[in-house]
């Protein structure tokens, strides 16, 4: 396994990290760990008492070798207290706030581990499950296997559903604990148990055994969520697309638009909020910058970096982090600007349907500030196995891309289309009108495996109905396209000489192989 660490460093940074004060929402109902028993109650411990034993407490999971050597060389409690202060200050993600959010989250998880993992003679934080819980947070799913034989011992499997190796992963990111002869669950060191046969699965389990610190990429998001400050969208716009995912979830694509000229100064977040402080230099998600564009500094470092987290509103919903390979990124070939002057970042993940709060964080390296805000998000359930269309998405630009699959493969690329989604429904006379959508569940030709579809696009314009309301009347003739073979569709036309009004587009798709029809509509304005 000599070559493993290079792979493992990437995997560790992509692990989900949910604040301890939030409910352990990803754990299945009825499958929680053994509940605390009366004898497990312990007094509050001062883990940061400046004694020689400090290094043997929970901070052992964070101490580097150099830090441990330096601490053991100290002779007085006064020197140890100063060292402990510097230790936590170096990990404080927002130095301008009175509380060290990193330390608070860490010790909240220590306390939670002591409450959860009581089937041991050791405190919960000292158990293997406690260590992983403290460093990675609660899992999205917990499964206890009750069958024991010579090949599969009693075990507990924790699943962290944020893909650790990017979108194309052939093993679930799981951590396995097996029960030993004493009845205690220990981190499994048998990486060839069922479920770990692939290189990714093996690497993930080894990383769990070797992990020594909180994943750096998650600090910024923990700080934003833990600060409980008021968030203002300010210079941001957001757009969301939802598509059917093969695993039963909904594939959610989030686009964040940043009005770069409005950032900084009075437009930043209020003092005392995470946006007013300096973010950790290690919290990095690359936005595709260009040193000659004014978006990235001349040094080549990207000016903006973006992270986001979805936090489920109900206890049975997990959290999802858009970070590292799944972060909100710019285009593959440089910065992406929409016609309104917004710099765009985009990322996508399969998400369980439900209601979430989306937290966004943007690091501006020019001003060394963190801008942040939150918004409510409803992830629709698209699992219905029938012929249907996705929602119609309005776009600022739409163009064909050759050699692409039907999946979301890169920021701003959906199937064989490169698209820049619009953050609103407003167009101007002379703009190019563009839209795209997906078609689900059509029958396919038994010879070439492709669908046979007829498309009809019809526009309507709003008029007064005489009672103070609006009615939509047909505008011109419908546009018909026959024998279409792709399930990802888009269309563009110039809005030349369109008078200011409210319009509606109706899309009707007919499956020629099954004679089924499906219709969707979207409204827009011409100003």
N, C-alpha and C positions, 0 to 999 in steps of 0.2 A: 504493500500500500504506500510505497514511497512517493508516488506521484499524486496522492490524493489531496494534500492541503491546498494546492492552487485551485482546485475545483471547489473545495469546501468553503473557501472564503467568500465565493460568490453566493453559494447557497445560504450561508448564515445571514447575509444582509437582506435576503428576500423573505425572511420568516415573519409571520404576522406578530404584531406586538400590540396587545390591547391593554389600556390602563387598568390597574388593579381595582380602582374604585368603581369601574363600570361592571355590570353584571357579567358573569362568565357565560355570555350569551351563546357561545358556540357549543356548549356541552348539551348533549341530548337530554331531554326530560326523562327522568327515571334512570339515567345511566351515570349519575354523578358519583364521585368518589365516596368512600365510606364516611359517614357523617361523624362529627366529633362526639366522643363519649365524655361523660362527666370527668373521668380521671385525666382527660387530656388538657383540661384548663390549666394554663400556666400564667404566671405573673408577667407583667410587662418588663421586658429586658432592655437595658440601655446598651445596645449593640455598639455604640460609638464611645463607650467609656475609654479614656486614654490609658489603657493598661497594655501590658505586653501581650495579653490574650486577644486583643482586637483583631489581629490578622487571622485568628482561627475562627472568627464569627462569619456571618453571611458574606462579608466583603471578600472572603477568600475566592468567591466566584468572579470578582472583578479585578483583584490585584494582579498587576504584571509582575514578572520575576524581579525586575529592577526595583519596583516599588516595595515588594516584599523584602528584598535584601536591605533596602534603605531603612525600612521601618524596624527591622530586627536589630539594626545597628544603634538605635536610639536608646538612651539610658534613663531619661527622666520622663515623668508623665507630662510635664510642660512641653517638652519637645514632641512627644507623641500627639498631644492635643493640637499643636500647630500643624503637624504632618496630616492628621485626620482632616483638619479644616482645608488644607491645600488639596488633599485628595478629592474631596467632594466638590470644591470650587472648580477644579479642572474639568469636572464632568457636568457642571451646571450649564444647561443649554441656553438660558436667558439670564445673564448676569445682572440685568437691570431690575429684575423682580426680587422681592424680599425672600421668597421661598425658592429653595433648590428643588425644582420639579423632578429632576432625575433621582435624587435621593429619596424624595417622598414616594415616588412610584415604586422604587426598589424595596423600601421597607414596608410599604403597604402589601406588596406581594409576599414578603417574608411572613408577615402576620397572617395573610390568607393561607399560605402553605402550612403554617402551624395549625390552623383550624381544619384544614382539609385532610391532611395525611397523618392520621393518628394511629394507624395500625402498625406502629413501630415503637421500639424502645427509645428511639432518637426523636428530637424535635422534628416537626414536619419539614423545616427548611433544610435539614441535613439529609433527608432522603433523596433518592435519585429523582423521584417525581417532583419533589419540592424544588430541586435545583433547576430542572427544565421549566417548571411553572414560573419560577422567579425570572429566569433569563428570557424565555420565549413568550410567557403569558399563557392564558387558558387556551386549550386547543379548540378548533372549530367543531370537531366531533370526537367523542370518546367511546370506545367500544371495548367491552370486557368479554373475552372468549372464555366460556365455561367448560369446554371440552378439553380434556387432558389425555394425551397418549404419549408414546415413546418419541414421537416426532414433533408434536406441537404442545408445549407445556402451557399451563395456565398463564395467560398474558393479558395485558392491557395495551391497546393501541390508541395513540393520540394522533389525530389528523390535523395538520395545518394546511388549509386549502389554498392559500396563496401560492401559485406555482413557483417553486424555488429556482427552477432552471429556465424560466421563460415559458412561452405558451406551448411549445411542443415538448411535452414531458411524458415519458412512458412509465412512470411510477408515481404513486401518490406520495406526497411529502409527509411521511408518518414517523413517529417515534414509538418504539416498542419496549414495554417493560415486562419482564417475566418473573414469576414467583419462585423464590429460592426455597431451600429446605427449611428455613426459619419462618416461612410464611410472608416474608417481605418482598415487595415488588422492586426489582432492580433493573436498571437500564440494560437491555439485552446487548451482549457482545457477540451474539451469533447473527452476523449480517446476512447469512444465507437461509434464514427462515423464510417461509412463504411470504411473498410481498416485497422481498428485497433482492430479487434475482437480477434486476437491471443495475447498470452502473450508477444511475441516479439514485435509486433506492439505497444502495450500499453506501454511497457517499453521504447521503442525508443522515443515516443512522450513525456513521462514524463521526460526522460533525456534531451530532447531539452528545456523543461521548466526550468530545474534545472541547466543546464550547466553553469559553472562559469570560465572556462579557455580553452585555446587552447589545443586540445588533445596532450599530451606529446609525443606520439609516432611519431608525424609528424614533430617535430622540426628538426631532423637530415636531413630528405629529403628536407625540405624547405631550409635549409642551403646549402646543396649540389647544388640544382638547382639555388638558388639565388646568389651563389658566382660567377657564370659565369667564372669559371676557366677552364683551359685546363685539360681534364681528360685522363688518360693513363690506358689501360687495365692492363699493368704491370704483376703482378703475378696471373692474373685471366683468366679463360676460361668460356665461356658460351655455353649453348645448349638450344634449344627451340623445343618443340613439340606442334603441333596444332591438335585439334580434334573437331569434330562436337558437338555442345552443343544444348540441347533440346529447349533453349529459343531463338534461332536464332543467338546467338553470336558464337564466336569461343572459345573453351576452350583452353587457352594457359598455358602451363607448362614451367616454367623457371628453369633451373638448373645452378647454379653458382659454378664453381670449383676454389678453393683457394690453390695456391702452398704455403703452410705455411712457408717453408724454405726461400722464397723470400721476405716475408713481412718485413717491418721495414727497418731502415737505408736508404741507397741510393735508394732502390727500392720503397720507399713510394712516395706519391704525392708531387709535388713541394711546396716549402714554400709559405705560403699565401693562399693556397687552403684549402678547408675543411678538406682534409686528414692530413694536418699538425697540426691541432688543436685538442683539446680534446672535445669529444662529450658529450652531456648531459647525465648524469648517468641514467636518466629516459628513454632514448631511448633504449629499450630492446626488442629484439626478440630472443627467446631461440633457440640456436643451440644445438643439442643433444650432450653434451660434456661428457667426461669420465676422471675422475681425474687421472686415471692411464695410460692414453694413451699419455700424453705429449701434447694433444690438449687442455685440460682444466687444470687450475691450481689445485694444491693439495687441495685448499680450497673448491673445488666442484663447483666453479663458472665457467661457460663456457667461454672459451677464446674468441671465435668469436660470434658475433651477426650480422645478415644481414637484411637489409631492401631494398626495391626497389620501384620505381614508374615508371609507363608508362604515358607519356604526349603526347596527341594527336597532330599531326602536323597540322591538320585543325580545324577550329573553331567549327565544329559540332561533334568533337570527345571528349569524356570525358577523365579524368585522372583516373588511377587505382593505389592504393597503396597495395603493398605486405607487410603487417605488422600485428602484433598481430596474431590472429588465421590463417590468410592467408599469414603469412610471409614466407620467404625462410628459411626452417628448415632442420636440419639433420634427420637421420633415427629415427624410433621409438625406436630402441634398442641400440643407441650409434652412434658415429661418422661413417660417410660413406666415405671411401677412394677408389678412382679408381686406376687402375694399374699404372698410371703415377705419383701417389703420391699427387693427388689433393683432398682436403677435399671438399665434395659436400654438397650443400644446395639446396633445391627445394621447389617450391610453385606453385599453379595454381589458376586461376580465369577465369570466362567467360568474354571475351573482345569483344567489337564491332570491326568488321574488319576495317582495315585501317593502315596508317603509323604512327608510334609512335617513340619517343625517350625514351629509357630505362635508368634510372639512378639507379645505385647500390651504396649502402653504407655499409661498413663493419667496425665494431668496434673491434679493437684488444685490449683486456683488459691488455695483458702483457706489451704493449708499450704505452697504453692509446692514441693511434692514430686512426684516422678515414681514411680509404682508400676508394677511390671512383673513379668511371669512368662512362662513358655513351656510348651507342651504338644505332644505328638506328635499328628498328624492324618493319617488315611488317607482320601484322596479316592477314592471308588469309581468304577469304569468303568461307565457306564450307556448305552453306545453300542449295545448289542444291539438290532437292529431287530425287535422282537417285541412282542406285546401283554403288558404287564406293569404292575405298580404300583410306585410309589416306596416307600421306607420310610414307615411310619406314624409321625407325630410327635405326641406328647402336648402339649397346650396348656393354658395357664392361662385364656385367654379367646379366644373365637372369635365373629366377627360378620360379617355380610354387608356388602359394599361395592358400591355401584352404579356402573356406568359404567367398570369396570376391565377390562383385557385379561387374558389368561391368564398374562401374564408377571409377574416380580417388578419392580414399578414404584417402590416406596418402602419404607423400613424398616417392617417388620411388616405389609406388604400383599403378599399372594400371590394373584394372579388376582383373583377377586371376594371374597376373604376378608381380614379384618384379624385377625391371629393374634399371640398372645403365647406363644411356646414355653416349655415347662417345662424346667428344667435337671436335673430328676430324675424318678423314676417314682413318687413318694410322694404320695398323696392322703389326705385326712381325711374321715370321715363327714360329709356335708353339703356337701362341695365340689362344684363343677360339673366333670364329666368332659368333656373336649373333645379332639378329635384331628382331624388333616387329612392328606391325601396327594394325589398326582397319579396320573393314569392315562395310560399311554403306548401309542401304536400302535393305538387302536381304529379300525375302519372308520367311515367317515362317510357320512351320507345324501347321495346325489347331488343332491338338491333343495336342501337348506339347508346342507349341508356340516358338519353336527353329528353327534356319535355318539349311539347309543341304548344305554343301559347299565342293567342291573339290579344293585343293590347288596344285599349281605346282611351284617349285623353280628351276630356271635354271641359271647357272653361265656362264659368258663369259669372255674371256681374250683379252686385247688389243694387236693388232699387227700392224706393219707398213703396210699401204695400197699401198706402192710403189710410192706415190706422195708427201710424207712428212707428211701425215696425219695418223690417226689411224682408224682401223676397229675392231669391236668386233666379235670374232668367238666363237661358242659354246665350252664349256669346259666340257667333260664327258657327262653323262646322267642326265636328269632332275630328281629331287626328287618330288614324287607325294604322296599326302596325301588325302584320300577320306573320305567322310561322316563326316566332321568336324562340330561341333555344336556351337562353340564359335565365337563371333565377334571380340574378342581381340586375336591376334595370335602372336606367337614368335617361333623362331627356333635357335638352336645352333649347331655348328660343329667345330672340331679342324682344324686349318690351318696347318696341318702337311705336310711338303715337298712341300709347295706352293712356287714357285720361285718368286723373286721380279718382280712385274708387276702391271699394272692397271687392275682391274677387275670390272665386272658389275653383279649385281644380278637382275633378272627379276622375279617378283611375279605375277602370274596369278591366279585369284580366279573365279571359276564357281559356280553360284547359281543353284543348281540342280532343285529347285522348279520353277524357272522362266526362266531357260536356258539363263541367262545373264552372261557376263564375264566382268571383269575389271582387268587392268594391271597397275603396278607401277614398277619403276626401281630405283636403287641406285648404285652409283659407290664407290669403295674403293681401297686402295692401300695396297700391301704387300711390306714391306721394306726389 
